[in-house]
Amino acid sequence: MKVAVIGSGYVGLVLGACLAESGNDVICADIDTDKVARLNNGEMPIHEPGLGPLVENNLATGRLSFTTDVPRTVQVSDVIFIAVGTPPEEDGSADLRHVLAVARKIGESMNAEKVVITKSTVPVGTAKLVLEEIQKCTGHPVHVCSNPEFLREGAAVEDFMKPDRVVLGVDSEYAEMVLTKLYTPFTRSGASILIMDVASAEITKYAANSMLATRISFMNLIAQLCEKTGADIDSVRMGVGSDSRIGMSFLFPGIGYGGSCFPKDVKSLAKTMEGLGLDATILNAVEDINYRQKRILLDRLIAHLGDDLSGKTVAVWGLAFKPNTDDMREAPSIVTIEGLLQRGARVVAHDPVAVDEAKKIFQDRIEYASLNYDALEQADALIIHTEWHPYRHPDFERMRAAMKRPLVLDGRNLYQKNQMVEYGFEYVSIGRGPLAPEAR
């Protein structure tokens, strides 16, 4: 099948590479000439395990290419995915300008019947707007569908190649036939292809992400209860997650969710509901809890070291919002580090892959260590933001010897409290019994 993907960001790049891997001829179009040139040379603009080899292999076979020529891309393709960004507006609603601009360009370029799919995360009703924009510019038949993505950063290639399910919101039998044929190779292991109306597919993505975000905020709220009452959130998590109706996923307490999806999608769904006169209290509460949770490590560090951090060195392990990605969008580390800098602290940070992204945000206001242990030299505290594997089983004696004050604030509960006490650390984690009096 001849496939166009307009937008070569995170979603579009994974989509294009994986569809090419299954034998389709895929053209990815993007207005960023530098990015297109780099991609045609096999250079990856993002860190995503397994994606680089996939792009390189399909470039070599000729099944995948990158271009800035959107009109030609539309004309030579049967199926066209819209995968451009939908950044949040100031009020939290989704900005659809890029999506609708692409729709107009598709309409202006059409030369035959096409199936157009919104892959970007868009509010319910967007497909209708896309259809209207296209039909303003062409008389050719067009089918506008919704195919939301459910990719986890750090495991996106695996998620696409072996999905839990494929959601297809279609407007015709023809579109259903085309998209089912396109996705059948990825569902041979038993995953379902769920066919539904377009509006239901658009809502499904927002509902799924908001449900997962709700679980995270709920467990962070329960973690606060555990700290006040002497309970242990790990025991509570096991007790709750063992219920077959609930399960264990997304029950880990921490320092809040980040990334490009959960924060944006919760806010956007809330704005959509409020715009329709519906009560979005639960969604607003989820986001409010998450906002406060991102400050928790900074607040607890201040409780131990005071508000004036001048002359203090704080080590930070982990900058990305989650492991196996360099994505720092809405990362809790940004909240912590900005707060440290405002209070005069010297910050020395380590992350296996996100340093380049961090430099775009912090420039030379912080220092970057090449090894995680290097960040600890004469540090007054260590803050752990991201549960990278190298941080899970460190040399504790080496850590203790390097630090000026052995204070560890663990935002991901990587270590056991008793073990850390035995090694001589002051150890602060999330939801594990009462806080020390000075940290309350």
GIRAPE-V539188 format. One record per helix or strand of 3 or more residues. SS is the DSSP state (2 for helix, 1 for strand). FROM is the first residue (numbers start at 1). TO is the last residue. Records with the same first field share a line. If there is no record, write none. Layout:
BEGIN
SS: FROM-TO, FROM-TO
END
This chain:
BEGIN
1: 2-6, 25-29, 64-67, 79-82, 114-118, 142-146, 165-169, 192-196, 313-317, 346-350, 381-384, 407-410, 426-428
2: 10-21, 33-40, 51-61, 70-75, 97-109, 126-135, 156-161, 173-186, 198-229, 233-241, 262-275, 281-293, 296-305, 332-342, 355-362, 374-376, 389-392, 396-402, 417-422, 437-439
END
